Amino acid sequence: MKIRIPLFILLALFLNSCDQKQKKVDTPDPKAPQQVSHLKEEELMLQKMYQKIVAYHSDGNDIPVDSLETVNEKFQTAFLNSLTKNPESIRYPFDSLKKENIHIVISKDSLFKIYSWDTSEGGTMVDFTNLFQYQSGKNVQSKIVKDTGSEDNYIPFYSEIFTLKNGTKTYYLAVSNGVYSSKDVSQSIEVFSIENNQLKTETKWFKTEEGFKDVLQIDFDFFSVVDRPERPLQLIKYDDQKKQLYLPVVTEEGNVTKDFTIYTFTGQYFEVK
């Protein structure tokens, strides 16, 4: 005996099925940046705090230095706490902070992120603080890197992260920038990796005529590149396919030329071939 199901019931079942499928597709990822409303609130709070630092700088030199240091300490602590209690922030863009000229760069695999900002505590030699955020497995960690007062411990800001895959390991080639005066600046590249829940600074990755170095750096006259359109400057380049680094050749006068010194990755380090 055949059982006849009324057409309107079949139609209702079909529509309900389609509705359920649509809900599955359209359900937003709770960790997606646009869905994290509490992070937006944190971001706006941090933006207002940093605007106070910028205001100290723009208001002139009659502001007590200790007051500026206090504001910076509060901002650093709040920023670090915000990232620590919100591990999903490693994939949050923080666009409002970028508008305040806080530099934020992230690796291609979204596992290593650097936040850099001007503390306004320097003069023509700009003083920066960095906040490193990285993910190992399911653990996301953050740490502050700032000036300790040592003359040999200048803290630059970071503007780009290249990713190098070597077998099962991933290395991060981070480009940093030093501002020592309105004229004297530098751009460098160093290598990081993430191992055992720790951010590791790699050593002896660059073979030069003077021996192995931890960092490659060019020092140059800013006014020789002032007409370039991009900011931050993108002088050091990396070819991911060829695994080659391109460092601009700089004259003795500090002028950046159109020529490059090319460092090729050998499987263990970079060298000129």
C-alpha positions in Angstrom: 0.0 0.0 0.0 1.4 3.4 -1.0 1.4 6.2 1.5 0.6 9.5 0.0 2.1 12.6 1.7 0.4 15.8 1.0 2.3 18.2 -1.2 2.3 21.1 1.3 4.0 18.8 3.9 6.7 17.8 1.4 7.2 21.5 0.5 7.5 22.4 4.2 10.0 19.7 4.9 12.1 20.8 1.8 12.1 24.4 2.9 13.0 23.5 6.4 15.9 21.4 5.1 17.2 24.3 3.0 16.9 26.7 5.9 19.0 24.4 8.1 21.7 24.1 5.4 21.7 27.9 4.9 22.2 28.4 8.7 25.2 26.1 8.6 26.8 28.0 5.8 26.0 31.5 7.1 26.9 30.9 10.8 29.8 33.3 11.5 33.0 32.0 13.0 32.9 33.3 16.6 36.6 33.9 16.4 36.4 36.0 13.2 37.7 39.6 13.8 34.5 41.2 12.8 32.6 39.2 15.4 34.8 40.0 18.4 33.0 43.0 19.7 34.8 43.0 23.0 38.1 43.3 21.1 36.7 46.4 19.4 36.1 47.9 22.8 39.6 47.1 23.9 40.9 48.6 20.7 39.1 51.9 21.2 40.4 52.0 24.8 44.0 51.5 23.6 43.5 54.1 20.9 42.5 56.7 23.4 45.4 55.8 25.6 47.9 56.1 22.7 46.4 59.4 21.7 47.5 60.8 25.0 51.1 59.8 24.2 50.9 61.6 20.9 49.4 64.6 22.6 52.4 64.8 24.9 54.7 64.9 21.9 52.7 67.5 20.0 52.2 69.8 23.0 55.9 70.6 23.2 58.8 69.9 25.6 57.3 71.6 28.7 55.6 68.3 29.8 57.3 66.5 32.7 59.2 63.5 31.3 58.1 61.3 34.2 54.4 62.0 33.3 55.1 60.8 29.7 56.9 57.7 31.1 53.8 57.0 33.3 51.4 57.2 30.3 53.7 54.9 28.3 53.9 52.4 31.1 50.1 52.4 31.4 49.6 51.9 27.7 52.2 49.1 27.5 50.6 47.3 30.4 47.0 47.7 29.0 48.1 46.6 25.5 49.9 43.5 26.9 47.0 42.6 29.2 44.5 42.9 26.3 46.5 40.6 24.1 47.2 38.1 26.9 43.5 37.7 27.9 42.3 37.7 24.2 44.5 35.1 22.4 42.2 35.5 19.3 43.6 39.0 19.0 46.6 37.5 17.0 44.2 37.6 14.0 42.4 40.8 14.9 43.5 43.7 12.6 43.4 46.6 15.1 42.7 49.1 12.3 42.1 52.0 14.7 45.6 51.6 16.1 47.1 51.5 12.6 45.4 54.9 12.0 47.4 56.2 14.9 50.6 55.1 13.1 51.1 52.1 15.3 52.9 49.6 13.0 51.3 46.1 13.0 52.8 43.3 10.8 51.9 39.7 10.8 53.4 36.6 9.1 51.7 34.9 6.2 50.7 31.9 8.4 49.3 34.3 11.1 51.4 32.8 13.8 53.8 35.7 14.4 52.7 39.3 14.9 54.6 42.4 15.9 53.2 45.7 17.1 55.6 48.7 17.1 55.0 52.3 18.3 56.7 55.6 18.9 56.8 56.3 22.6 57.4 60.1 22.0 60.2 59.9 24.6 62.9 60.3 22.0 63.9 63.4 20.1 65.2 63.2 16.5 66.4 59.7 17.6 63.0 58.1 17.8 62.3 55.7 20.7 60.1 52.7 19.9 58.6 49.9 21.9 57.6 46.5 20.4 55.1 43.9 21.4 55.7 40.4 20.0 52.7 38.0 19.8 53.1 34.4 18.6 51.2 31.2 18.5 52.6 27.7 19.3 50.0 25.0 18.9 46.9 26.4 20.7 49.0 28.6 22.9 49.2 32.4 22.1 51.8 34.4 24.0 52.8 38.0 24.1 55.8 40.0 25.3 57.1 43.6 25.4 60.5 44.5 24.0 61.5 48.1 24.9 64.5 50.3 25.5 66.5 49.4 28.7 68.5 52.6 28.7 71.7 51.0 27.3 73.4 52.9 24.5 73.9 49.6 22.6 70.3 48.6 22.9 68.4 50.7 20.4 64.9 49.4 19.7 63.7 49.8 16.1 60.2 49.4 14.7 59.2 46.5 12.5 57.6 46.9 9.1 57.4 43.5 7.4 57.7 39.8 8.1 58.7 37.3 5.4 58.2 33.6 5.9 60.7 30.9 5.0 59.8 27.3 5.0 62.7 24.9 5.4 61.6 21.3 5.6 59.2 21.0 8.6 60.5 24.3 10.1 59.2 27.8 9.6 61.4 30.8 10.0 60.3 34.4 10.1 62.5 37.1 8.5 61.6 40.3 10.2 62.5 43.7 8.7 63.2 46.5 11.2 63.9 50.2 10.9 66.0 52.5 13.0 65.5 56.3 13.1 68.6 58.0 14.6 68.0 61.5 13.3 66.0 63.2 10.5 68.8 62.1 8.1 70.4 59.0 9.6 68.3 55.8 9.4 68.7 52.1 8.9 66.9 49.0 7.7 67.7 45.5 9.0 66.6 41.9 8.7 66.8 39.2 11.4 65.4 35.7 11.8 63.0 34.3 14.4 61.4 30.9 14.9 58.8 29.5 17.3 59.9 26.4 19.2 58.5 24.8 22.4 56.2 27.7 23.1 59.1 30.1 22.9 60.0 32.8 20.4 63.6 32.2 19.4 66.0 34.7 17.8 68.1 32.7 15.3 71.9 33.4 15.1 74.5 33.2 12.4 72.1 33.1 9.6 73.9 35.4 7.2 77.4 34.6 5.8 79.3 37.7 4.9 82.9 38.6 4.0 83.4 39.5 7.7 82.0 36.2 8.9 78.6 35.0 10.1 76.1 37.6 11.3 72.8 37.5 13.2 71.5 40.6 11.4 71.9 42.2 8.0 71.7 46.0 8.1 72.0 48.9 5.7 72.6 52.5 7.1 71.6 55.3 4.8 70.6 58.9 4.3 66.8 59.2 4.5 66.8 62.1 2.0 68.2 59.8 -0.7 64.9 57.8 -0.7 62.5 60.5 0.6 60.7 60.6 -2.8 59.8 57.0 -2.7 56.0 56.7 -2.3 55.8 53.8 0.2 55.8 54.2 4.0 57.3 52.5 5.8 60.1 52.1 3.2 60.4 48.7 1.5 64.1 48.6 0.7 64.9 45.1 1.7 63.1 42.6 -0.5 62.6 38.8 -0.4 61.8 36.3 -3.2 59.9 33.5 -1.6 60.2 31.2 -4.6 64.0 31.6 -5.0 64.6 32.1 -1.3 66.7 35.1 -2.0 67.1 38.3 0.0 67.8 41.6 -1.8 69.7 44.3 0.1 70.1 47.7 -1.6 73.7 48.8 -2.2 74.5 52.0 -0.4 77.2 54.4 -1.3 79.8 55.8 1.1 77.8 59.0 1.3 74.8 57.0 2.4 72.8 57.2 -0.8 70.6 54.2 -1.7 71.3 52.9 -5.2 69.2 50.8 -7.6 71.6 47.9 -7.2 71.2 45.0 -4.9 73.4 42.5 -3.0 71.6 39.1 -3.3 71.8 36.6 -0.5 70.6 33.1 -1.4 69.4 30.5 1.2 71.6 27.4 1.2 69.4 25.3 3.4 71.3 26.4 6.5 72.0 30.1 6.1 72.0 33.0 3.5 75.1 33.9 1.5 76.1 35.8 -1.6 76.7 33.5 -4.5 
